[in-house]
Amino acid sequence: MNYDVLIVGGGPSGLMLASRLSKKLSVLVIEEHESVGVPQHCAGLISIEALRSIGSPAFRSLVNKFRTMELYSPSLKKIVLTGSPLACLVDRVLLEEYLYGEVCGRARVLLGTRVIAVSKGRALLDSGEVVRGKYLVIAEGASRFITSRILGKKPPGIVGLQYDLECADSRAEDPVRVFFSSKYSPKFFSWMIPVGDGVIRVGTAGPVNSMNTRRLRGFVKFLERKGFVRNCRVKRFFGGLIVSEYPTAGTYGDNIIVIGDAAGQTKPLTGGGLYTISILTRILAEAFNSENPVEEYRVKSRRIISRLIFQKIMADLLHNIPDEAKDEIWEHAIELDVGGKLSSIGVEYDRHEENIVRFASKHFVETLSMMRTFPRALSGGVVRGIILAMKALLRE
Ligand SMILES: Cc1cc2nc3c(=O)[nH]c(=O)nc-3n(C[C@H](O)[C@H](O)[C@H](O)COP(=O)(O)OP(=O)(O)OC[C@H]3O[C@@H](n4cnc5c(N)ncnc54)[C@H](O)[C@@H]3O)c2cc1C
């Protein structure tokens, strides 16, 4: 059979797109694992906007909601953000199972089948079979086995390692805590997310060559020493590659589209991909109503891609600030009550760049004052950020 759309990869990108397309087109999803959602690598923290954008599968896999987020400097100075609620946690395995449930019956899904090569309108499966489709969507995630041959190799990314810890006194209503210390998470951050039922998800991330389980264990010991967790037992260990780079629209020729992690379509500041995937798969599905879906998608995705490029510039700046400078920035932000002011204008968890612009337009004096604490961080970072942004725009 000749399908309208072949989708390589049955992760969130592939399944969300298939769910949105399969009402009107014939779709084949090819997933290498025997079941969807496993092995889990993702923490599952998303904004309320992303929850709504994904829709029913996200609501059905909802685990916890958070009103408070605490951001810690290396010496544990604390900025508190509040919202009603600010973010939520979804069960990532359940999310993909529910997405799969939506797709089944409307589209064909081949589980336990790996795509080993693609060319225009065709995919070669590990069984030797060749499947055909008018359009080819590659949603293979951060592994990029196929994408690297089409779009070129990407630099090694960031790796995130996590434990689910059983802790006697952890409460579901505790805040999400984020720690910015290069000791445990060089050029990134570490996190604590209450899962509920006495379980807390702790994780840490950094460049591939600098991360190992020793660093994660060190982070847990630090949390114990500082009284954030007590009497813990490791319930499970998981993790994977986090994408934090300049995103691309991922279009190639007039019938190949790369989406999700494979195209760098995450929020570079946090590596979170579910929000962007939910938006970009909707834009792509709608583009299939037009004469030239690939061109339509390229144009319509520009707004969100440019938001992500802006976030990447912010990410390069923030993640490269030396620890002492972070402490100074936190101290000044606490003096000016930046956390309280941000919370009162309404923090949008997934719209980091808009939060800054809205804060700056409402609190101009505080913004200028905050900028004075950035000189060390800004010196090399701004120039590098601008050069990288220009390169990314030229590539587009
Ligand atoms: C440690 C960690 C924590 C994270 N935390 C969050 C978070 O809190 N919030 C958030 O929004 N995001 C988070 N993310 C990011 C999020 O997990 C990704 O953005 C998201 O999973 C990307 O979805 P995807 O479908 O593009 O790729 P994937 O989820 O990687 O799915 C790709 C699928 O394609 C399949 N596949 C690959 N190659 C082939 C092939 N050749 N043939 C057939 N099938 C193939 C794979 O088996 C996989 O099922 C986190 C990531 C990590 C690593």
The ligand as a Gaussian input file, in Angstrom:
#p B3LYP/6-31G(d) Opt

LIG

0 1
 C       16.373000      13.214000      31.175000
 C       15.301000      13.890000      30.329000
 C       14.321000      14.638000      30.938000
 C       13.350000      15.281000      30.161000
 N       12.370000      15.981000      30.813000
 C       11.413000      16.593000      30.088000
 C       10.357000      17.276000      30.741000
 O       10.286000      17.309000      31.968000
 N        9.418000      17.891000      29.974000
 C        9.464000      17.854000      28.601000
 O        8.599000      18.455000      27.947000
 N       10.461000      17.203000      27.959000
 C       11.431000      16.570000      28.659000
 N       12.419000      15.877000      28.022000
 C       12.449000      15.901000      26.543000
 C       11.424000      14.965000      25.959000
 O       11.560000      13.686000      26.496000
 C       11.618000      14.925000      24.448000
 O       11.571000      16.238000      23.937000
 C       10.571000      14.067000      23.745000
 O       10.561000      12.756000      24.215000
 C       10.865000      14.058000      22.254000
 O        9.922000      13.278000      21.597000
 P       10.269000      12.682000      20.161000
 O        9.071000      11.888000      19.766000
 O       10.763000      13.738000      19.273000
 O       11.494000      11.705000      20.439000
 P       11.528000      10.344000      21.354000
 O       10.711000      10.526000      22.584000
 O       12.953000      10.054000      21.505000
 O       10.830000       9.282000      20.426000
 C       11.454000       8.815000      19.239000
 C       10.909000       7.431000      18.949000
 O       11.422000       6.985000      17.683000
 C       11.819000       5.643000      17.798000
 N       12.856000       5.407000      16.778000
 C       14.082000       6.002000      16.716000
 N       14.733000       5.597000      15.609000
 C       13.911000       4.732000      14.977000
 C       14.036000       3.979000      13.771000
 N       15.120000       4.033000      13.008000
 N       12.985000       3.185000      13.412000
 C       11.858000       3.115000      14.164000
 N       11.705000       3.804000      15.321000
 C       12.708000       4.609000      15.707000
 C       12.336000       5.513000      19.234000
 O       12.283000       4.190000      19.674000
 C       11.350000       6.417000      19.978000
 O       10.222000       5.697000      20.435000
 C       13.388000      15.192000      28.762000
 C       14.379000      14.424000      28.133000
 C       15.318000      13.766000      28.913000
 C       16.383000      12.938000      28.239000

